[in-house]
């Protein structure tokens, strides 16, 4: 028998011993999003088509921003996942009847199954997908989302007119293989122009099966290689987000199913977008006038980016020898002001897209003097190696500065450019407009611009809008330039809604073009849109891609803890996360810690009724996560301890060129 005092002490000891256990029991982590690689099941060639679909599915998940795993084991995927993205089109032989039954049971318990095309549907696949039949066609050029669904749940990002339909090719031209469905129990989310279902949703118990009428390779990698069937609906200064519809759908579907989800933000710090000014200096006038841009941007605190054409010889009838000692001195002033420079080729040739005219011939400054005939429109003695690698060597020698980025003249792209950029040691490229690749976000190039080409380490960052307008009537000139910033602002705000960057090209050859940029900057919402350097955004994107994280909550979902590796934090103080909770009852306490348990100071900003943006605060106070741009409700407890002094100086050296407040 115990005395009353002994009983009290025993009960207290039991309570103390139970605290850690209860603390662990109250924490819960989500299951994993998994990419299920079915290429071996389908007998696909690993060196061929499988790479296309698996790559495309992986890219979709990377953009969506959730932690994810890749496996070829269905059993493993079902045991650890709450969302499965299937890599390749499904046939009747892809899964056994028992596996289909297991998938159906898993979905019924709350999983979501995201599938590209089902090519042939017999039982039990028909019952899983909720369809009755499939029909293949190469003459479906677009599909349109159900107007009653747009802006909600899985279609949360469908909130502009351009996003209400997805372009797959030019009308009247044979295009990609598409698969339309006669529905059974499934519900249509989108239809092709012939009225047949293009995207279906089949609710099963607590989960859903989503079925698309395309292969991922045809809507992701095909566009990145610019091998689509003329799918872009607009040109320069237009908005074409067709390829992004798929990863944004995946993100929204996972958020809907989980109720509470966290994903890696696609923009640095606590902003919804960043304006990234770039300037192509490809004439004598540009070199003479670029100080207007440089002075204005430096005055803002922005370190901007200038692509320099190094045309050092006279190409009679085409270009003068404007890259000379005077131009070099002016370029050095850009660097002195803190700006960055990249290569804009040597010759700026309008036929640079003709691969056969620009082989990978290694050459020297003394030997390389190609000629462009203005009458025949043909360049002779050209070299892609010369335009890409030699131009970098010249700039680095003349400016004593590292050159990391390339943009081709006239945005012409030939099949040798990726290999030359990789050989030249470039980090970034910007040779495509966003409409050309139907996407707003960066991606890595492939050698030869080929399906099976080796993926390089050169990040392609598309250009979103510029001072080059398509039609002669709309051409930007000294009489109408004041009208153009409104066009740019409209595009910027559309990009902002998808948390996409806004890379703008303004040729610095007129003072009034600087005034146009000033009008744009003055008119945008500076609390939501920051100013950013081109190469720094490339560094941010690469760091985002490498970033791994996890998160957990308590049972009431009021306390969220993010777990990030110390090395990732040191690499990228500009990382941030979006927290979504579909019912709008957001966590009241958020903290972020590394593997050693060290906590970090955070800034929390409400993006919408259902979204929070969580960013790191630099230990020096001069990083991107500025508190003065943060709307923080008093109900939020920003937990975290001051960062240890050993972390100081990680990004201080670069912080001033990251952002102008």
C-alpha angles and dihedrals in degrees: 000000000000125000118237090257092050091048090051092049091047092050090048091051091049090050092050092048091050095052098082091044093051090045090056093044091055093055118086133180127199122250119254132276105230134198106214109209107210097168094110091047089054093044092239120168108255090211092049136030097357091065088056097054097038091047091049094048091047091050090052091054093045090054093044086058105219123132105260143177132214122218141154092209115097092192092055092046094051092048097054105024139086093181129038123194110194114218103213143020113289126234132183090267097051095086132022120238089255092052092049088052090050091050091049092051091047091051090048089058092056109285126133120221114201112193134181118215122336102214101190123016123202128143130324091022092055091058092046093052095035093233136126103206146353131225125191123213139166092203103074104107101176144356131219127217120236104268091220091060103043117116093018136097109322090010095051091126094051095096106123129066091247091057096053089082131035119219118221101169146329116298113257095021122106105249145163123338109266129186123212125193140218104217131233114171095340123100125232116243096172138009135206119237089267090062095250120131115270099174123025135187121203114191111211117180108302095345143056140230115215119198124190127194096225141065114248092233090062095053101036117024095028090059094045089055089047089236096126119127095258090290098157111106097194139031134211114356092015131118117239114164099158096126092048092058090082103053090039089052090052091050093049093045092054091047091051093050097044097043089209119046139158126208137177111266117240093214127064120255122340099332132111092216140352128223109224111193117203128178128203111212102197105144143044089256091055093053090047094049105033091096088077090064093039095051094045095049095042087052089057091052090249121136101209131192128249124192107208126207110212101204098164099167135052114259098194112232093010119049135359125226092266096152100083140127092292092052091046090054090052091048089054088056088059090057091045088056089054098255123137127233135208136179122274093184129260105261103026088214121190091215095050087120090072102096094192091059093051111046123173093265113159111228145157137242091253094050101038113090109135118182130221116206108213092201100050093029088224127132119211130199091018126156130193088205089054095047094047110026102027092047089056092048091052094049093047092049095046098041100031088225135118115257113206106163140059135197120181123230112267086002087275114164128198129180094256096059099084092052092046092048091050092047090048092054097243120165100195141028133188107187101129134067117228093247091054092060094030090231140100098206137077126260137176120261128239125221114261088008083267131149092238098032117126112268107244129209091244111113115216110214110190123226113240106191140349149173088272110095121189105232129058089230091054097042112136110244143148092282101052107022092112089067096056102069088065089058090050092047091053090053092045092054091050090052089047091058089062093041090245127150121249113224110189127190117207117171106226095219099110132045090223090062088063088051089052091053089049090053090053094048092046092050100047124089101260093191089062103028121053131193116246143179118249098232093041089057089052089052090048092052093049090049090048090053091053095043116111122190143159135198141200138188139200119253094268091050089231095117121054123188121193119202118205131166117254091233091056091050092050091048096051123021086171094070116120139171136219117223115202128189115177097211092052094238094125127191114277096205125044128175136172125207139172128231090276092058094251112148126216134214112256140196117212122200128182111232097177142335089288104029136072126187113216118193138171121253112225114241089232093050093235101092126105098272096084114180091210089065092049126097103204121181114223087236091070118095107207098203122192140099127251110277115262115256090244088074095053116114096026093124102000092103092058101030097095093060094046097072148008110211 
